[in-house]
Every structure is written in C-alpha cells, then in structure tokens.
C-alpha cells in the first residue's frame, strides 16, 4: 500500500496546474448536486408537514346553497365518512370575486372563519392577535401579501353593487393552501357574519366545504361515494390537494431540478476531461508505466493510485462544499418556508454532501478504470526499449496527403489530425455542445414562454385586453344586456366578443374512475373565426360536440370520436369529442362548448362575459375606470394580459438567473477543459510540431492550425446543439410543465440572442485554444531531435 501511496503523491505533485483546474470543476459540480439534493430533501414533504402541524384541510369545495337546499346535510355526510377526519361548512363569496388595491384588481374569494373550528385554525404572522378579524377588517394570506406588497394597515376597496367599501388589512396569516404567490384566486378571511354586511344580496348563497381526509390520496373514493349518495355528481367547484401542493412547490422544484441538471452536466464534462487526461498521460508516460510494471506494480495498484489522485481532489473540497451548499440551500429553502410561515434556523447538508460524494466518486472511478484499461496491455520490455506503444506502420490513416491538393497544407494537416485523433475531436465537440445547448435551451425556454404568456389564446379567449363580467341579473342595477349595450356605444375598441362562463363547474362522468371536474368559457360565435385553434380534430360546431384540452384528454382517456357525459345542475348530457386543444385555465382541465350546448343545462342563460380588444392608443386601465364609473360594482373586471404577466414574470426571472448561472459555469468549465485538452495535445504531438517547424512552418501557422481545428469543432457543436434543441425542447418543456396546464409549447428563439450565444461559444473556444497554443513557442528543436 505504501508503494501505491508514493505513486499517488508523485502523480499529484507532477501536474499541479491541471489538478487545480480539475479540483475547481469538481467543486462546482459538487456544490450544485449537493445543494439540489439538500433542498429537495428539506422541502420534499414540508408542505404535508405544515398541513398536519396546522391541522389544515386538504381540499375545498365551493357551491351554491340553491343547488343543495339541504346543504347542511352535506357537512354531516362527510363528517360521518370513514375516510374523512373532519369537514366543516362556512359562508363564502363567489369563487371569482375581487378587491381593488391601488391600481390592481385582485382575484380572490372571501370566507368566514368558523367558530370553534375543528381544522383550518389560522396562525397570525403579522398584525393583532385575536380570535376573529374586527368589523371592516380582513386577514390575508402571506402569498397574497408578497405578490402585491400588501402590508398590515393597508386599505383595500371591495366593490358592492354601485358602491365600494373600504376595508383594512388587520393581519397577515398562514393559510398553507394559499401560500404560493403564483396561485389564483387567493382566499381572504373575514369574521363570522361579515359577508352579509360587505357583499350584495346576490353573493350570499355561496358556501365552502373544507375537508380534511385521513389519507389525502383516498379523496377520489370519498367523492365517488358522495356521487352515489346524491345520485348525481357534485355541481360545485373543487380545488384538489394536489393542485395546492403543486402551486406551493413548483418554483422551488424547478430550481432544484435545474441545479441537479447543471451539476450532472458539468460532471459529464469533467469525466470526459479525466478520461482524456488519463489516456493522454498513459501515452505520454508510456515508458514510465512500463518501468512501474517491470518493478512489479500491477494494473490494479497503478489504477488505484490514479483513482486516489482524483478522489483526493474531490474530497479536499468537502469543507467548502458543506459551507457553500449550506448557504445556497438555506436561501432557497427560506424562500419556500417563509410562504408557509416557518423559520428555518438550521439546515444540515452533511447527508446531501455524502450522497453527492458517492455519486461523483462512482462516476470518477468508472471513468478512470475505462481510460486506464490500456495499462493492462503495456509490455514492460517494449515500453522501456521503445518508449511508446507499438503501432502498425502499414496502417493507413483516415486521410492521406496527396501530392496535389486544392487547399492550404496547414488546413489539410489539421483535418488529418482530427481524423486520426477521433477521441479528442469528439470530446471537444461534446464540451462545446454542452455550452451551446445550455444557451439555446435558456433562450428557447424564455422566448417560448414569453410567447405563451403574451397572448390570451392559451386561456381560451379571443384577442383580449379586458374582460368585463356581469354577474348581477336581479331586479335592480345593471344586468348583462345593459352592460353589453353600454360597451357597444364606446368608440375605443376594435372588437367586443360576448361570451358565457357558468358559475358551476362541469363534470366528466367516468365509469370506474373518479369523476373529472372541468371549467369552460364559451365564446358566442365560431371558435375558428376568433382564432382559437385546435391541436387535433376541429372546434365544436353543433350542440352535441365538445373539444377537450390535451391534458383533459390524457387524464380521462377520451379522444376524438369518443362519447363523454358532461354533468351540470344535476343533468347528464352526452357529447361527442370533436377536437383536442391547448388551454392553461384551471391547470389545463378545460373544455370547449358552443353556447347552445350550455343552454341545454339552462335555457334562459345569456352572455355574462365580454371580451374587449382595444385600439392601440387606448390605455386599458383608463378604459376600465371609465366603465367602472358608470357601472360601479355591478361589473367586475379581469385584465388577462396583466394576469398572465404576473404569473410569468417570477418564472421567467428565475429562468433568466438560472440560465446566466448555467452559461457562466459551463463557459468556465468549457474554457478550462479546452485549455487542458490543447495543452495535453501539444505535449502529445510536440514531435510532429517540431517536424513542422523544421519543414519551414512558422509558429503562427501552427497556432492557426489549432484555431482552424477549433473552428471546425465549434461549427459542428453549434449546429448539433441547435438541431438537438429544435427536436427535443418542445416535448421536454411540455412534459415539464404539463401539471400547470401548459401541455403544448411552440418553440421560439430570439434571433439576436441566438447570434450572441454563437459568439459566446466561439469566443470561449478561440480564447482557450489560443491561450494554450502559445505554448508552442516553448518548443526546443534540439531537445526534440535528442528525444
């Protein structure tokens, strides 16, 4: 063992500069993988723990008491179910209510606190400690507070008929189900009985059932039992536990996955470097390894010394990895936990560092044993006598220099070297491919998602700047006909498209499966004429046709030509699936019906949503204020583009930061790797370079040969990276974000950013190779002749 240690020490000290660079790459990989694992472990079941610790409900169901006259029996039925721990009813507003804060219209719903609640006991994070909010005050969740920068003491306006009421935020509370900043609508809490004072009479028929299951994964069984008990599917709106969990963890999960991918990508590059370094070292030190074998060292002992060398470079970084991984993980986890009302004072990364160490060590050992296998074939006598591996002098190269050729000698020589050194050529392509693909992926991700969130088409709406919603069809105020008539009198719009959205949700009834809840926004008119395309089939044209989103189709197993039964208001009606489309509303659980199809459920319905596309010079906020001044609280508004921007900005900002980090690290590692490759290649081929110098080549010409070589490699790597990005990114991004409703991504690239990415790749390659090629000036022809 002492011999192995002595050999390990000699190898370590011999290549100090190269070993320092390898250790640096190891450190970056180590930190990325360790941070990703520790963050994943820390947040993996944190949401479930908070729900259990706070004794919160798992999901909620919103419905109208007009649909269930004996609505209190529903609470009793759920409480008596064997799989339900507790269930309670509470008065609520419409599920799509809203408040005004400064210039923002915020989508939410109000819920009254239940006295002596069995679950959903709220924890006050900021504000006055009390059992209930005081009159004319609200408690808001921390996610809503962060998203719109609402603080304790701020005033908000609540529309109420023709007037609006001012309420004060008295506390910011922990509501785990609505802790995420990307969720919509939010839930706001008021004291018992407050809704009757703050809302119009048309809003006092809504109830929320909150349910805490003994096992949340068994919720579908409970709802199926409920359908059997009622004799029909539930007609209200259900927000499932999985949807809450996805909303709370999505941003953190994307970041964790990105970190692990970065770490593994860099590890792959690092292994290529190690493979090449070890292979080159065997060729350069062929005689030395022959002497070692002649002294009795076995392949296993020599390889073990090499393994110890690189494991030592990995292990010496552990203290730094623990420190930096701890800081990075704490920062990521704290962003997640603060939304859940938790303070993380300590987070141990020791276990994640150990896991990352095992992963990296396994791959390093595998790479070394693969590259060191040539040591087995070394013949000590031949190695000592000739100083190099025996080659077949009669073997023809991949390229043969002819007496006559049509391009420069230096270019032809470089092509010949590339062809005869396939391993180094391929490794260089892989390294630059990783850099180019990282940039193309980031550019494609951001450009594609900007396109998705810049248009209202994926929401199922025609080109829309503002949606005006009329919900008051009673004996006073403005009904939907009045609203439509008033809007048509304006002269600042390009088009106004009436539509209808039922307050109730639709249910797709499935045999032997949990019934499937969907929403719908109907456009009065032809979907094709409103530029709302389908992915397959066609849009519904008749009252017996329905189009499903791609996600709804996959989750229900229903495709074009299948019959689906839609249930609403206690009525079950069969429809034929005519098309599949992409829609992000309700996390992709959406359908398209024409207006006459919805009239089958309610014959007297009329348009209640109005989609307005304004002229270019119109300020949408000012136009909304003008409508509001006339209609007051009888209408509500939704600015879909502003809403999409508020959803997309955090994702795109995070993606931009991660792309910059990924590109910086990958560019650094690529530069280090290419520099080492060129240096090692120089020492391996120095005799040939000496011959070129003797034959009359200048140093500049030899450097140019290296530049030509790297330009060829860069061109191949860039083209390959772009080809792979074009053919893999659409399905990859679609699968990554399918849970959010984004099931179809149209890949878009910003041309200017693509040019910048190409220039960065070329600059990295040229700088690394040019810096390393300067070593050619150190060639000593006399020494080469002696060798």
N, C-alpha and C positions, 0 to 999 in steps of 0.2 A: 504493500500500500504506500510505503514511503517513496518508492520509485514513481508511482502514479502522481503523488502529490508534488514531487520535484518537477516532473514533466509539466503538470498543470501550472505551477508557478512560473516556469520558463516561458510557456505559451502566453501567459497573462501579461508578463512584462515585455515580451517581444513586440507586441502590436498595441502599444499604449493608445495612440490616437484612434485607431479603428475601434478598440474596445470601449473607449469613452463614448464614441458615437453610438455604438450598439447599446450601451447601458442607457443612454439618453432615450433611444427609441423604446427600449424595454420599459423605461419609467413611464413614458406617456401611455403606452398600451396598458400597463399595469394599473395606472390611475383610472383610466376610462372604464375598464372592465370592472374593477373593484367598486368604483362609485356607482356604476349601473346596478351591480348585484346588491350592494348595501341599500341603495334607495328602493329597489324592488322588494327586498326583504322587509324594510321598515314600513313601507306603505301597502304591502300586499293585502293584508287583512285589516288595515287600520279603519277603513270605513265600517266594516262589520263590528269592530270593537266599539267604536263610538256609538253606533246604533244600540248595541247591547248595554253599554255603560250608561247611556242617557235614557234607556228604556223607551226608544222611539219606535214608531210604527214603521212597517216595511213598505207599504204602498197605500195609496189613497184612491177613492172612487168618488167622483163628483156627479151628482144627479139632481133632477128636479123632483120636488115632492108631488108635482102634478102627475108625474108618471107613476108614482108609487104612493097612493093615498094612505096606505098603512105603512109608511116609511119607517116608523119606529120599530116595527117588527123585523126589519132587515138587520138592525143592530143586534137584536136579541138572537136572531138566527145565527149570525156569525159568532157571537159570544158562546153559543152552545155547541159550535162545531168542534170536533175532537182535535183538529189540526190548527185551531186558532187560539192563541194565548189570550188576546183581548181585542175588542173592537169597540169603537165609540163614534157617535154622531155629533156633528157640530154644524151650526148655521154658517153659510158662506155666501160669497158673491158669485157672479158669473166667473167662469174659469178664465175668460179673456177680458177681464176688467183692466183699468189702467189708472195711473195717477200722473200728475204733472210735477216735475221737479226742474226748476229753471226752464230751459228750453227743451227738456226731454219728456217724451211720452213713454212711460214705463209700463210694460205689460205685466200684469200680476193678478192675483185674486186675494180677497180678504177672507179670513177665517176667524171665527170667535173661539176664544180659549174655553175649554171645557172645565167647569168647576170640579175639583177633586178627580182630575183625570187619572186613568189607570196607566196611560202612556202619553208620550209627547209632552213631558214635563220640561218646560223651556228653561234654558240656562242663560242668564243675562251676562253678557261680556262687557258691555259699556252702558252706563246710564243708571237710573234709580232702581234699586232693588224693591220689588213689590210683587204682590200676587197677580195683579192684572194691570194692564195699561190704564191710566187715568182717562176720563172722558176727553174726547177731542185729541187723543194721542195714539201713536202706533208703535208697535215693536216690529223691527225689520230684521231679516237675516243678514249675516255678515257678508254673504256673497253679493247681495244687492247693494250693501253699503260700499263694498270695494269697487264694484263695477261702475257705479255712478258717483262715487265720492260723496256719499250722504253721511252726515255725522249726526250725533245726538244733539238735539236742539234745532235742527233744520226744519223749515216749514215746507210742506208739500200741499198741493191742491188736489182735491178729489171732486171730479165732476158729479153733479147731482141734478139731473133734469136741466133746466135753463140756468141754473146757478152752479157755483162750485164752493166747496167748503175747505177751509184751511185747517190742516192737522199738523201736529208737531211730532217729530220722532223723539220718543222718550227713552228708547233703549235699543241697542243692537244685540241681538240674541243668537244663540247657537241653535240653528234648525238644520241638522245634518243632511236631510233630504234636499235642501235648497241651499247648500253651502257653496256650490260651484258658481263661479262668475259667468259661465257660458250658458247656464240653464235659463229657460224661459217657458212659461211665465214663472215669476217668483211668488212666494207665499208671504203675506203680511198679516200679522196678528192684531186683533182688537179685543177689548173686554167683552164679556157676555152682554148681549142686548144692544151693543153699539151699532150694529148694522142697520137696525130699524131707524136710527137717527141720522145715519150718514148716507144711506142709499135710497133711491126712489122705490116706489112700491113694486115696480116690475122686477126688482132684484131680490125680493125677499122670499123666493120659492126654491132656493138652492140649498143643498145640504152636502156635506162631505163626510164620507165614511172612511175612517182611518183604521187600518188593520195591522195587527202585529201577529205574525204567524209563529208557530213553534219551530217550523223549518221553512224559510222563505222559498226554497226550491219546490215545495209542495203546493204553491199558491194556485197552480192551474187546476189541481184536483178540487180545491175548495170552490173555485168559480164554476167548475162544471157541475158540482153538487148544487150550487146556487141556481144555475140554469134549470136543472131538473126540478128543484123545489118551486121555482117561479113558473115553470112551464114555458119560459122564453129566455133569451139571452139578456144580459144586463144592458140597459139602454143608455147609461151614462158614460162618463169619460174616466178611464182608469190610467193612472201613471204607475208603471210597474217598478218593482225594486231594482231590476237590472238596469232600467233607464236611469234611475237616480245614481246608481253605482258607477255607471259609465260616465255620466256627466261630471261626477266628483273627481274621477281618477284619470280622465282622458288626457289632459295636458301633461300630467306627470308621467303617464305611461309612454307617451310619445317621446318625451325627453329621455327616459330611461332606455327605451329601445334604441334611440339614436346614439346614446353613449356606448352601449354594448356593441352596436354595429361599428362605430368608429374604432373601438378597441380591437375588435376582431379583424377589421380591415387592416389596421396598422400591424397587427400580429402576423397576418398573412404576408405583408410586405417584409416584415422583419425575418420571417422564416426563409423567404426567398434570399434575403441578404446573407443569412447564416449558411444556407445551402451553398451559395456561390462562393462565400469566403472560405469555407471548409474545403470545397472542391478545388479552389484555386490554390489554397495552402498545400494541399496534397501534391499538386502538380509542381508548385514552386519549391517545395521542400521534399521532393521525391527521394533524394539521396539520404536526407536526414531520417526519414521514416524507415528507409532500408537499413540504416545503421542501428536504429532502435530495435527493429525486428531481429537484426543479427545479434544484438545483445540479449535477446530472449524475451523482449516485451511482446505480448500477444495483441491481437486485434482488439480484444475486449479491454485491455489495460490502456492502450493508446486512445481508444474511443472514449473511455471513461474520463481520461484526463481532459479531452476536448469538451465533454459534457460538463465537467466540473468548472471549466473556464467560463462557459456561458451561463450556467446556473449561478455562479458567483456574481456575475454582472447583473443577474436578475435579483438575487437575494439582497445585495448591498443597498438596493433602493427601497427595501421594505419600510424602514422608518419614515422616509419621505412620503411613500405611498399612503401609509396609515394617516399621516398628518393631513396631506392634501385631500385625500379621499374623504376624510372626516369632515373637513371644511366644506367641500363641494356637496357631499350628501346632506349635511346639516342645512345648507342653503336651499337645496331642492325640497327636502322634506318639510322644512319650516313653512315654505310657501303653501304646501298641501295641508299641513296640520293647522295653520292659523285659520284657514277657512272652516276647519272642523272644531275650532275653539280650543285647541290643545297647545300647550307649550312644550317643546322638545328641548330639554336641558342637556340630555346626554344621548349619544348615538354611538354604538360600538361598531367599528368597521373591521375588527380583527377577523371575524369569521369570513366576511366577504373577501378580505385580503388573502386569507388562506385558500378559499375556493379559487380565486383568480390565480394564485400562485400554482395550484395544482393544474389548472387548465393550461397556463402558459408553459409550465415545466414539461407537461406531457407532449405538447406540440414541438417544443425545442428539442427534446430528446429524440422524437421521431424524425425531425429534420436532420439532426446531426448523424444519427445512425444511417439514414438514407444516403447522405452525402459522403460519409466516411467508409462506405462499403468497399471503395476502391483499395483501401489499405489491405484488405484480405488478399488482393491479387499481387501485391508488391513482392517481388523476388529480391531478397536482400543482396545477393551477389550481383545480380544485374543492375540493381539500383545503385550500388556502391561503384560499380565499374563504369556505367554509362551516365548516371546522374539524372536519368529521365526514363519515362515509361517507353517500352518498346513499341514502335509504330511500324505499320506496314508501308514501306516506301513506294510500293507499287499501287497503292490505293489512290484512285482519282478523287480530286476534290469536287465539291459541288459546282465550282466554277473553274474554268481553265483559261489562263491568259493566252490569247491568240497573238499572232504576230501583227495582225492588223485589227484595229477596233475603232469605233466611231465616237468614243467619249474619253475624257481625261484618264490618265493612268491612275491617279490618286483615287478617283471615284471607283474605277474597276477593282483596284486593290481592296478598297473598303467593302465593296459588295462581296468580294471573295471572302474576306474575314468574317463578315456577317453570316455568310452561308456556311462557313466551316466552323463557326462558334455559335451554333444554334441555341444552346442553352442560355448563354449570356444575352443573346439577341432577344429571345423570348422573355427572359426575366426583366429586361429593360422595358419591353413593351407592357408587361403586366404592371410595373411600377407606375409608368406614365398613364396607363389606362385607369388605374385607381384614382389618380389625381384628376384626370379629365372627367371621369364618370361622377366623382363626388361633386364637381362643379355643375355638370349637366343635370344631375339629379336635383340639386338645390335650385337651379334656375327653372327647371321644368316644374318642380313642386310649387314654387311661389307663383310662377306665371299661370299655371293651370288653375290654382285655387283662387287667384285674383279674378280670373275669368268666371269661375263658378259663382263667386260671391259678388260680382259686379252686375249680374243680371238677375232679374226676377223670374226668368223662365224655370229654373230648377225648383222654385217654390210652387210652381203650377199656376203662376199669374201671367197675364199678358204684360207687355212693356208698361211698367207702373212706377210712378213717382210717389203716389199717395193712395192709400185705401181709406175710404170713408165708410164707416159701418153704422148702420141704423138698426137699433135693437128695440126701439120703442114703437109699438104698434097698438097702443091703448087709446083711451078716449081723449087725451089731451096731448099737447106738444106736437112735434113733427114726426110723421111716420115716414116710411121709406119712399113712398110716392112723392111726398113733399121734398124730401132730400134730393131725389133724382131730378125733379123739376127745377129746383134751385140751382143745382150743379150745371144743368144744361144751359141755363141763362148766362153763365160766365163765358168770357171770350179769351181765356188764357190757356186753354187746353188744346191738345192735338186730338185726343180721343178719350171718351169715357165709356168703359165697358161695365155694364151691370152684371152682377153675379150673385150667387147664393151660397152661404155656408150654414148648414144646420147646426143648432146648438148641441144636438145629440150626436153621439158617435155611432158609426155603423159597425156592425159585427159580421164577419165572415164566419158562417157556421161550418164546422169541420167534423166529420164523423170520426170518432175515436180519438180526437185531439181537442186541446184547449181552443175554445172559440177565439177568433183573431180580431182585435179591435183596429179599426182604421178611421181616418178622417177624410173629408172631401171638401173641395172648393169648386163649385160648379160655375162655369162661365156661360152666360146666356148668349149663345151663339156657337159657331163652329170652332172647335179647338184648333184645327189646321189653319183657319183664317186668322187666328190670334197667335200664330207662330209658336204653338206648343206641340212639339214633335213627339213621336214615339220612337222607341228603340227597335221594336218589332211589331208587326201587325199594323193596326190602324186605330185611330181615335174612335170613341163611341159616336155613332150617328143616330141610333134608334134607342127607344126607352128600355129595350131588353139587353143592351150591351154595356159592358164595363171594361175599363182598362185598369191594370194593376201596375204598381211600381215594381221594379225589378226585385227589390227586397221583399215586398209582399208576395210576389210570385214564388220566390225561392222558399220563403218561410211557410207558405201554405201548400206548396206543391201544386199550385194551379197555373196552367199555361194557356196559351191561345187555343180556343175551341172548347175548353172545359166549362162546365156549368158550376157557378158558385151561388150560394144562397146568402143574400145580404139581409140582415135583420135590423130594424129600427122601429121604435114606437110600438113594439110588440108584433110587428108584421114581418113575415119572412117572404122574400120575393126572389125567385131565381133569375140570374143574369148569365149571359154568355161572355166569356173573356175574349175580347177582340184585339187587345194590344197590350204591350209592356212599355212603360215609360220610366223616366228617371225623375224622382221627386224627393226633396230633402225634408219636407214638412213632416212633423211627428216621427222623426228619425226614420223616414222612408216608408212608414206604414200608411199608405195613402192610396186612394182610388179616384178614377175619373168617371163621372156620370153626367149625362145631359140633364137639363132642367126638368124635362117631362118625366124622367125616371124618378127624381126626388118627389115629384108631385104624386106619384103612386102612394107614397107614405103620408103626405099631407097635401091634399088637393088645393088648399087655399093659400099656399105659400107664395111669396113674391120676393123680388130681388131685395137683398139687405146689405150687400157689399157693392161698392162702386170703385172701380179701378181707374185712376186718372193718370194719363200721360200728359204732362205739361209741356208747353213750348220751352225752348232752350233758355230764354231770358227770364223765366219765372223762378223766383225764389220759393221753394216748396214750403219752407217754414212760414213765410208771409201769407201764402195762399191758404195754408191750414188755419192761421189765425183769423183770416177773413171769414172762412166757413164757420169757425168756432164762434165768432162774434155774432153771427146770425142764428146758428142752430144751438149754441150752448151745449149743455150736457146731453142733448138728445142724440148726438152722434159721437162716436169715438173714432180714433184715427190709428193708422199704422203706416209708418214710413218704412217700407220693406228694404230699400237700399241702405238706409241708415241702420236698420236692424241687422242686415247681413254684414255690414261693415263692423258693427260692434262684436259680432260673433267671430269674424275672420281675423280682425286685427291682432288679437292675442296669439292666435295660431301662426299667422304669417310672421309676426315679430319674433316669436320663438324660433320659427323655422329659419329666419334670416340669421339670427345669432348662431344657431347650431351649424348652419351652412358655413358661416365665416370661420367658426372654430374648426370644423371638419377640413375646410380648404387650407387653413393655416397649418394645421398639424400635418395633413397629408403632403402639402407642399414642402414642409420642413423635412419630413421623413424621406420624401422622394429625392430632394436635393442631397441629403446625406447619403442615401443609398446609391444614387448615380455617381456621386463623387467617389465613393468607395469602389464601385464597380470599375470606374475608369482607372483609378489608381492601381487596383489589382490587375486589371487588364494590361496596364502599362508594364508592370513588372513581369507579367506572364509573357508578353510579346516583345520585350525590350530587345531581344536579339534581332528580331525582324526589323524593328525600328532602326537599330544600328545598321543593318544592311541597307535600309532605305537611305539613310544618311550618307553611307559610303557610296551608294549608287548615284548620289547627286541631289537627293531630295533636301529641301530646306526644312528647318524646324516648323516654319509657318505652314508649309504644305502638309506636314504630318498632323499638326493641330487641326488644319482644315479637314483632313480625313476623318478625324474624330467628330468634328462638327457635322460633316455630311452624314456620318453614321447616325448621330443622334437625331438629325432632322428627319431621316428616313423612319427611324423608330417612332419619333413623335407623331409623324403623319399617320402611321399605321395605328398607333394607340388612340389618337384623337378620333379617327374615323371609326375604329372599333367601338370606342366608348359611346359615340353618338348613335351608332347603329343599335347597340345593346339598350341604350336609354330609350330610343324610339320604340323598341319592340317589347320592353319589359315594364316600363313605368306606368302605363295606363292600367294594366291588370293589377300591378303591385299596389298602386295608390288606391285603386277601387276596393281591393280587399282590405287594406289597412284601415280605411275609413268607412267601411260598409256599416258598422254599428251606429254611425252618426247619421245615416241616411244618404250618404254620398256613395252611390253604387256605381256610378259611371263618370269617369274622369276623361275629358278630352284634353290630350296632351298639347300644351302650348309652350313655345320657347320665345324669349325676348331676343331678337337678333343681335342687339348691341351687347347684351350680356354674354351671348354665345361667343362673339368676337373677343370680348375681354377674357373669357375662360380659355380660349385657344391661345391667346397671347401669354396668359399666365403659365400655361402648360409649357409652351415653347421657351419662355424666359427661364423657367425653373430648370428645364433640361439643358439649355445652352449655357447658362451660368455655371451649373455643376460641372459639366464636361469641360468647359473652357478653363475653369479654375484648376481642375485636375490635370488637364493636358499640358499645363505649363511645366509639369514635372519632366517632360521630355527634354527640356533644356539641361537637365542634370545628367543626361546620358554621357558616359565616358567611353569613347570608341576603343581606347586601349584596353580597358577592363573587359569590354565585350569580346575583343579578339582573344584575350587570355582565357576567358571562360569558354 
